[in-house]
Amino acid sequence: MMMKNVMIAAKVRGLDTCPQVAWNHLHALVLNILGAAQFEELVCGMALGYADSE
């Protein structure tokens, strides 16, 4: 629900989003970059920006 609210707020501001589920082998790399604790788990992410209409 939090991601849905971010997506709606972004659209109102002229931005587009793409929610991404991150159940893959790269989650450990991303968590390390974020400085997350070992017990934390990456569930999803979101791309945010301007869509390429072409």
Steps between C-alpha positions, in 0.01 A plus 500: 500500500790734567637443149156566353492837677847587369391403148190718518695795643761462225236493225342820634844661467547379142727205578458137406584196711569132457471283812751214500497185706853417607487128577824427318864416562607869503313592820810438716703746288232770527460448876877537542498830307209622714681400820213276610531261792535125435147431625345751258358389167446687175144444381450753222628814335368767269633680196397865491540748218364629172362242256638482147187539290680366194 
